[in-house]
Amino acid sequence: MKPEFDPKLESLLHAELKKLPPVAAPASLLPSVMSAIAARARLPWWQRAWWDWPLTAKAAFLLIALAIAGAFSGGGVMLDEGVSNYSQQVVERFGPVTSLWETVLTILNVVGSLAERIGQPVLLYAAIFVGLLYLMCLGLGTVCVRYAMKRA
């Protein structure tokens, strides 16, 4: 259901609002705004908006961002064939590190599956134990507070 629009109401409100005197800003508004602007101007360039950075910092940021994007994409999207071949050579040089990482991941998977099979009952008992300890602390705390607040 659409609300009904009354054109007379709009003109009446406009006339009444025009009769009101202008509202003055508080005296403390201008100094606080000016101090906020001055504080923002005193910030180092790296804490300002990117558009306020020096041109050299912007250029360096863009070059580093493109290098990272090229490294993650294998260089095939943005870089030419020579750089792509070089990145492939770098990947081949890190072959032993890759095999070491795969070994570590395998060991972590085995430990995770063992913890999954053996750890389920242990985690349940530990959660129950921690819950009981919490309730015991809550009860003892209540007794201590009531004893301390007891009126003689």
Biotite code that builds the C-alpha atoms (Angstrom):
import biotite.structure as struc

atoms = struc.array([
    struc.Atom([0.000, 0.000, 0.000], chain_id="A", res_id=1, res_name="MET", atom_name="CA", element="C"),
    struc.Atom([1.426, 3.342, -1.031], chain_id="A", res_id=2, res_name="LYS", atom_name="CA", element="C"),
    struc.Atom([1.137, 6.232, 1.403], chain_id="A", res_id=3, res_name="PRO", atom_name="CA", element="C"),
    struc.Atom([-0.863, 9.123, 0.078], chain_id="A", res_id=4, res_name="GLU", atom_name="CA", element="C"),
    struc.Atom([1.161, 12.167, -0.903], chain_id="A", res_id=5, res_name="PHE", atom_name="CA", element="C"),
    struc.Atom([-0.214, 15.558, 0.021], chain_id="A", res_id=6, res_name="ASP", atom_name="CA", element="C"),
    struc.Atom([1.401, 18.438, -1.935], chain_id="A", res_id=7, res_name="PRO", atom_name="CA", element="C"),
    struc.Atom([-0.022, 21.016, 0.471], chain_id="A", res_id=8, res_name="LYS", atom_name="CA", element="C"),
    struc.Atom([1.789, 19.363, 3.369], chain_id="A", res_id=9, res_name="LEU", atom_name="CA", element="C"),
    struc.Atom([5.124, 19.714, 1.592], chain_id="A", res_id=10, res_name="GLU", atom_name="CA", element="C"),
    struc.Atom([4.656, 23.433, 0.975], chain_id="A", res_id=11, res_name="SER", atom_name="CA", element="C"),
    struc.Atom([3.413, 23.965, 4.530], chain_id="A", res_id=12, res_name="LEU", atom_name="CA", element="C"),
    struc.Atom([6.462, 22.192, 6.009], chain_id="A", res_id=13, res_name="LEU", atom_name="CA", element="C"),
    struc.Atom([8.793, 24.106, 3.709], chain_id="A", res_id=14, res_name="HIS", atom_name="CA", element="C"),
    struc.Atom([7.298, 27.436, 4.792], chain_id="A", res_id=15, res_name="ALA", atom_name="CA", element="C"),
    struc.Atom([7.485, 26.537, 8.493], chain_id="A", res_id=16, res_name="GLU", atom_name="CA", element="C"),
    struc.Atom([11.111, 25.402, 8.207], chain_id="A", res_id=17, res_name="LEU", atom_name="CA", element="C"),
    struc.Atom([12.036, 28.636, 6.426], chain_id="A", res_id=18, res_name="LYS", atom_name="CA", element="C"),
    struc.Atom([10.679, 30.591, 9.402], chain_id="A", res_id=19, res_name="LYS", atom_name="CA", element="C"),
    struc.Atom([13.060, 28.879, 11.840], chain_id="A", res_id=20, res_name="LEU", atom_name="CA", element="C"),
    struc.Atom([16.252, 30.763, 12.730], chain_id="A", res_id=21, res_name="PRO", atom_name="CA", element="C"),
    struc.Atom([19.561, 29.255, 11.642], chain_id="A", res_id=22, res_name="PRO", atom_name="CA", element="C"),
    struc.Atom([21.162, 26.967, 14.208], chain_id="A", res_id=23, res_name="VAL", atom_name="CA", element="C"),
    struc.Atom([24.586, 28.082, 15.379], chain_id="A", res_id=24, res_name="ALA", atom_name="CA", element="C"),
    struc.Atom([27.360, 25.551, 15.646], chain_id="A", res_id=25, res_name="ALA", atom_name="CA", element="C"),
    struc.Atom([28.862, 24.947, 19.090], chain_id="A", res_id=26, res_name="PRO", atom_name="CA", element="C"),
    struc.Atom([31.972, 26.952, 19.862], chain_id="A", res_id=27, res_name="ALA", atom_name="CA", element="C"),
    struc.Atom([34.008, 23.778, 20.377], chain_id="A", res_id=28, res_name="SER", atom_name="CA", element="C"),
    struc.Atom([33.237, 22.399, 16.904], chain_id="A", res_id=29, res_name="LEU", atom_name="CA", element="C"),
    struc.Atom([35.684, 24.487, 14.873], chain_id="A", res_id=30, res_name="LEU", atom_name="CA", element="C"),
    struc.Atom([38.754, 23.852, 17.095], chain_id="A", res_id=31, res_name="PRO", atom_name="CA", element="C"),
    struc.Atom([38.060, 20.115, 17.226], chain_id="A", res_id=32, res_name="SER", atom_name="CA", element="C"),
    struc.Atom([37.657, 19.884, 13.434], chain_id="A", res_id=33, res_name="VAL", atom_name="CA", element="C"),
    struc.Atom([40.797, 21.905, 12.841], chain_id="A", res_id=34, res_name="MET", atom_name="CA", element="C"),
    struc.Atom([42.807, 19.772, 15.278], chain_id="A", res_id=35, res_name="SER", atom_name="CA", element="C"),
    struc.Atom([41.567, 16.606, 13.559], chain_id="A", res_id=36, res_name="ALA", atom_name="CA", element="C"),
    struc.Atom([42.645, 17.974, 10.174], chain_id="A", res_id=37, res_name="ILE", atom_name="CA", element="C"),
    struc.Atom([46.046, 18.978, 11.566], chain_id="A", res_id=38, res_name="ALA", atom_name="CA", element="C"),
    struc.Atom([46.519, 15.560, 13.158], chain_id="A", res_id=39, res_name="ALA", atom_name="CA", element="C"),
    struc.Atom([45.723, 13.857, 9.853], chain_id="A", res_id=40, res_name="ARG", atom_name="CA", element="C"),
    struc.Atom([48.203, 16.140, 8.060], chain_id="A", res_id=41, res_name="ALA", atom_name="CA", element="C"),
    struc.Atom([50.946, 15.199, 10.559], chain_id="A", res_id=42, res_name="ARG", atom_name="CA", element="C"),
    struc.Atom([50.612, 11.478, 9.811], chain_id="A", res_id=43, res_name="LEU", atom_name="CA", element="C"),
    struc.Atom([53.536, 9.816, 8.016], chain_id="A", res_id=44, res_name="PRO", atom_name="CA", element="C"),
    struc.Atom([52.918, 9.095, 4.328], chain_id="A", res_id=45, res_name="TRP", atom_name="CA", element="C"),
    struc.Atom([52.498, 5.340, 4.834], chain_id="A", res_id=46, res_name="TRP", atom_name="CA", element="C"),
    struc.Atom([49.594, 5.891, 7.244], chain_id="A", res_id=47, res_name="GLN", atom_name="CA", element="C"),
    struc.Atom([47.718, 8.170, 4.870], chain_id="A", res_id=48, res_name="ARG", atom_name="CA", element="C"),
    struc.Atom([45.427, 7.195, 2.022], chain_id="A", res_id=49, res_name="ALA", atom_name="CA", element="C"),
    struc.Atom([47.159, 5.644, -0.993], chain_id="A", res_id=50, res_name="TRP", atom_name="CA", element="C"),
    struc.Atom([46.355, 8.711, -3.103], chain_id="A", res_id=51, res_name="TRP", atom_name="CA", element="C"),
    struc.Atom([48.416, 10.890, -0.743], chain_id="A", res_id=52, res_name="ASP", atom_name="CA", element="C"),
    struc.Atom([51.560, 8.743, -1.048], chain_id="A", res_id=53, res_name="TRP", atom_name="CA", element="C"),
    struc.Atom([54.615, 10.138, -2.868], chain_id="A", res_id=54, res_name="PRO", atom_name="CA", element="C"),
    struc.Atom([54.892, 9.140, -6.526], chain_id="A", res_id=55, res_name="LEU", atom_name="CA", element="C"),
    struc.Atom([57.962, 6.959, -5.922], chain_id="A", res_id=56, res_name="THR", atom_name="CA", element="C"),
    struc.Atom([56.161, 4.994, -3.197], chain_id="A", res_id=57, res_name="ALA", atom_name="CA", element="C"),
    struc.Atom([53.154, 4.460, -5.455], chain_id="A", res_id=58, res_name="LYS", atom_name="CA", element="C"),
    struc.Atom([55.383, 3.245, -8.286], chain_id="A", res_id=59, res_name="ALA", atom_name="CA", element="C"),
    struc.Atom([57.317, 0.900, -5.994], chain_id="A", res_id=60, res_name="ALA", atom_name="CA", element="C"),
    struc.Atom([54.070, -0.486, -4.583], chain_id="A", res_id=61, res_name="PHE", atom_name="CA", element="C"),
    struc.Atom([52.706, -1.151, -8.060], chain_id="A", res_id=62, res_name="LEU", atom_name="CA", element="C"),
    struc.Atom([55.928, -2.864, -9.164], chain_id="A", res_id=63, res_name="LEU", atom_name="CA", element="C"),
    struc.Atom([55.970, -5.086, -6.085], chain_id="A", res_id=64, res_name="ILE", atom_name="CA", element="C"),
    struc.Atom([52.277, -5.920, -6.502], chain_id="A", res_id=65, res_name="ALA", atom_name="CA", element="C"),
    struc.Atom([52.838, -6.865, -10.154], chain_id="A", res_id=66, res_name="LEU", atom_name="CA", element="C"),
    struc.Atom([55.849, -8.991, -9.191], chain_id="A", res_id=67, res_name="ALA", atom_name="CA", element="C"),
    struc.Atom([53.835, -10.854, -6.565], chain_id="A", res_id=68, res_name="ILE", atom_name="CA", element="C"),
    struc.Atom([50.949, -11.368, -8.990], chain_id="A", res_id=69, res_name="ALA", atom_name="CA", element="C"),
    struc.Atom([53.386, -12.605, -11.613], chain_id="A", res_id=70, res_name="GLY", atom_name="CA", element="C"),
    struc.Atom([54.991, -14.995, -9.135], chain_id="A", res_id=71, res_name="ALA", atom_name="CA", element="C"),
    struc.Atom([51.635, -16.483, -8.138], chain_id="A", res_id=72, res_name="PHE", atom_name="CA", element="C"),
    struc.Atom([50.421, -16.791, -11.708], chain_id="A", res_id=73, res_name="SER", atom_name="CA", element="C"),
    struc.Atom([53.633, -18.420, -12.883], chain_id="A", res_id=74, res_name="GLY", atom_name="CA", element="C"),
    struc.Atom([54.345, -15.389, -15.016], chain_id="A", res_id=75, res_name="GLY", atom_name="CA", element="C"),
    struc.Atom([52.122, -16.633, -17.791], chain_id="A", res_id=76, res_name="GLY", atom_name="CA", element="C"),
    struc.Atom([49.486, -13.947, -17.568], chain_id="A", res_id=77, res_name="VAL", atom_name="CA", element="C"),
    struc.Atom([51.444, -10.718, -17.340], chain_id="A", res_id=78, res_name="MET", atom_name="CA", element="C"),
    struc.Atom([55.041, -11.570, -18.193], chain_id="A", res_id=79, res_name="LEU", atom_name="CA", element="C"),
    struc.Atom([56.725, -12.678, -21.407], chain_id="A", res_id=80, res_name="ASP", atom_name="CA", element="C"),
    struc.Atom([58.116, -16.138, -22.243], chain_id="A", res_id=81, res_name="GLU", atom_name="CA", element="C"),
    struc.Atom([61.649, -15.428, -20.930], chain_id="A", res_id=82, res_name="GLY", atom_name="CA", element="C"),
    struc.Atom([60.455, -14.536, -17.439], chain_id="A", res_id=83, res_name="VAL", atom_name="CA", element="C"),
    struc.Atom([58.072, -17.485, -17.503], chain_id="A", res_id=84, res_name="SER", atom_name="CA", element="C"),
    struc.Atom([60.969, -19.852, -18.280], chain_id="A", res_id=85, res_name="ASN", atom_name="CA", element="C"),
    struc.Atom([63.028, -18.287, -15.501], chain_id="A", res_id=86, res_name="TYR", atom_name="CA", element="C"),
    struc.Atom([60.233, -18.823, -12.989], chain_id="A", res_id=87, res_name="SER", atom_name="CA", element="C"),
    struc.Atom([60.038, -22.467, -14.083], chain_id="A", res_id=88, res_name="GLN", atom_name="CA", element="C"),
    struc.Atom([63.782, -22.826, -13.426], chain_id="A", res_id=89, res_name="GLN", atom_name="CA", element="C"),
    struc.Atom([63.347, -21.334, -9.958], chain_id="A", res_id=90, res_name="VAL", atom_name="CA", element="C"),
    struc.Atom([60.553, -23.814, -9.219], chain_id="A", res_id=91, res_name="VAL", atom_name="CA", element="C"),
    struc.Atom([62.779, -26.692, -10.358], chain_id="A", res_id=92, res_name="GLU", atom_name="CA", element="C"),
    struc.Atom([65.598, -25.504, -8.075], chain_id="A", res_id=93, res_name="ARG", atom_name="CA", element="C"),
    struc.Atom([63.239, -25.671, -5.093], chain_id="A", res_id=94, res_name="PHE", atom_name="CA", element="C"),
    struc.Atom([62.395, -29.325, -5.822], chain_id="A", res_id=95, res_name="GLY", atom_name="CA", element="C"),
    struc.Atom([64.052, -30.699, -2.645], chain_id="A", res_id=96, res_name="PRO", atom_name="CA", element="C"),
    struc.Atom([62.204, -28.151, -0.507], chain_id="A", res_id=97, res_name="VAL", atom_name="CA", element="C"),
    struc.Atom([58.949, -29.161, -2.162], chain_id="A", res_id=98, res_name="THR", atom_name="CA", element="C"),
    struc.Atom([59.542, -32.845, -1.426], chain_id="A", res_id=99, res_name="SER", atom_name="CA", element="C"),
    struc.Atom([60.422, -31.972, 2.183], chain_id="A", res_id=100, res_name="LEU", atom_name="CA", element="C"),
    struc.Atom([57.186, -29.985, 2.482], chain_id="A", res_id=101, res_name="TRP", atom_name="CA", element="C"),
    struc.Atom([55.194, -32.917, 1.090], chain_id="A", res_id=102, res_name="GLU", atom_name="CA", element="C"),
    struc.Atom([56.819, -35.187, 3.700], chain_id="A", res_id=103, res_name="THR", atom_name="CA", element="C"),
    struc.Atom([55.904, -32.785, 6.500], chain_id="A", res_id=104, res_name="VAL", atom_name="CA", element="C"),
    struc.Atom([52.319, -32.616, 5.229], chain_id="A", res_id=105, res_name="LEU", atom_name="CA", element="C"),
    struc.Atom([52.112, -36.410, 5.163], chain_id="A", res_id=106, res_name="THR", atom_name="CA", element="C"),
    struc.Atom([53.343, -36.638, 8.750], chain_id="A", res_id=107, res_name="ILE", atom_name="CA", element="C"),
    struc.Atom([50.849, -33.982, 9.830], chain_id="A", res_id=108, res_name="LEU", atom_name="CA", element="C"),
    struc.Atom([48.035, -35.882, 8.113], chain_id="A", res_id=109, res_name="ASN", atom_name="CA", element="C"),
    struc.Atom([48.993, -39.084, 9.945], chain_id="A", res_id=110, res_name="VAL", atom_name="CA", element="C"),
    struc.Atom([49.116, -37.263, 13.292], chain_id="A", res_id=111, res_name="VAL", atom_name="CA", element="C"),
    struc.Atom([45.769, -35.658, 12.541], chain_id="A", res_id=112, res_name="GLY", atom_name="CA", element="C"),
    struc.Atom([44.105, -38.951, 11.686], chain_id="A", res_id=113, res_name="SER", atom_name="CA", element="C"),
    struc.Atom([45.537, -40.575, 14.837], chain_id="A", res_id=114, res_name="LEU", atom_name="CA", element="C"),
    struc.Atom([44.265, -37.691, 16.949], chain_id="A", res_id=115, res_name="ALA", atom_name="CA", element="C"),
    struc.Atom([40.903, -38.021, 15.242], chain_id="A", res_id=116, res_name="GLU", atom_name="CA", element="C"),
    struc.Atom([40.571, -41.716, 16.098], chain_id="A", res_id=117, res_name="ARG", atom_name="CA", element="C"),
    struc.Atom([42.153, -41.722, 19.546], chain_id="A", res_id=118, res_name="ILE", atom_name="CA", element="C"),
    struc.Atom([41.404, -38.169, 20.614], chain_id="A", res_id=119, res_name="GLY", atom_name="CA", element="C"),
    struc.Atom([37.608, -38.184, 20.355], chain_id="A", res_id=120, res_name="GLN", atom_name="CA", element="C"),
    struc.Atom([36.923, -39.903, 23.696], chain_id="A", res_id=121, res_name="PRO", atom_name="CA", element="C"),
    struc.Atom([39.800, -38.064, 25.350], chain_id="A", res_id=122, res_name="VAL", atom_name="CA", element="C"),
    struc.Atom([38.436, -34.695, 24.177], chain_id="A", res_id=123, res_name="LEU", atom_name="CA", element="C"),
    struc.Atom([34.974, -35.602, 25.449], chain_id="A", res_id=124, res_name="LEU", atom_name="CA", element="C"),
    struc.Atom([36.318, -36.564, 28.880], chain_id="A", res_id=125, res_name="TYR", atom_name="CA", element="C"),
    struc.Atom([38.482, -33.423, 28.981], chain_id="A", res_id=126, res_name="ALA", atom_name="CA", element="C"),
    struc.Atom([35.481, -31.223, 28.136], chain_id="A", res_id=127, res_name="ALA", atom_name="CA", element="C"),
    struc.Atom([33.410, -32.883, 30.879], chain_id="A", res_id=128, res_name="ILE", atom_name="CA", element="C"),
    struc.Atom([36.286, -32.474, 33.343], chain_id="A", res_id=129, res_name="PHE", atom_name="CA", element="C"),
    struc.Atom([36.736, -28.783, 32.476], chain_id="A", res_id=130, res_name="VAL", atom_name="CA", element="C"),
    struc.Atom([32.973, -28.235, 32.796], chain_id="A", res_id=131, res_name="GLY", atom_name="CA", element="C"),
    struc.Atom([32.937, -29.841, 36.231], chain_id="A", res_id=132, res_name="LEU", atom_name="CA", element="C"),
    struc.Atom([35.902, -27.717, 37.318], chain_id="A", res_id=133, res_name="LEU", atom_name="CA", element="C"),
    struc.Atom([34.061, -24.614, 36.118], chain_id="A", res_id=134, res_name="TYR", atom_name="CA", element="C"),
    struc.Atom([30.959, -25.524, 38.083], chain_id="A", res_id=135, res_name="LEU", atom_name="CA", element="C"),
    struc.Atom([33.067, -26.259, 41.164], chain_id="A", res_id=136, res_name="MET", atom_name="CA", element="C"),
    struc.Atom([34.789, -22.851, 40.912], chain_id="A", res_id=137, res_name="CYS", atom_name="CA", element="C"),
    struc.Atom([31.426, -21.184, 40.417], chain_id="A", res_id=138, res_name="LEU", atom_name="CA", element="C"),
    struc.Atom([30.019, -22.894, 43.494], chain_id="A", res_id=139, res_name="GLY", atom_name="CA", element="C"),
    struc.Atom([33.051, -22.161, 45.666], chain_id="A", res_id=140, res_name="LEU", atom_name="CA", element="C"),
    struc.Atom([33.056, -18.550, 44.493], chain_id="A", res_id=141, res_name="GLY", atom_name="CA", element="C"),
    struc.Atom([29.402, -18.217, 45.408], chain_id="A", res_id=142, res_name="THR", atom_name="CA", element="C"),
    struc.Atom([30.058, -19.660, 48.873], chain_id="A", res_id=143, res_name="VAL", atom_name="CA", element="C"),
    struc.Atom([32.985, -17.280, 49.423], chain_id="A", res_id=144, res_name="CYS", atom_name="CA", element="C"),
    struc.Atom([31.017, -14.227, 48.314], chain_id="A", res_id=145, res_name="VAL", atom_name="CA", element="C"),
    struc.Atom([28.050, -15.139, 50.468], chain_id="A", res_id=146, res_name="ARG", atom_name="CA", element="C"),
    struc.Atom([30.324, -15.741, 53.456], chain_id="A", res_id=147, res_name="TYR", atom_name="CA", element="C"),
    struc.Atom([32.083, -12.405, 52.898], chain_id="A", res_id=148, res_name="ALA", atom_name="CA", element="C"),
    struc.Atom([28.805, -10.514, 52.487], chain_id="A", res_id=149, res_name="MET", atom_name="CA", element="C"),
    struc.Atom([27.133, -12.259, 55.416], chain_id="A", res_id=150, res_name="LYS", atom_name="CA", element="C"),
    struc.Atom([25.903, -9.786, 57.990], chain_id="A", res_id=151, res_name="ARG", atom_name="CA", element="C"),
    struc.Atom([26.759, -10.630, 61.531], chain_id="A", res_id=152, res_name="ALA", atom_name="CA", element="C"),
])
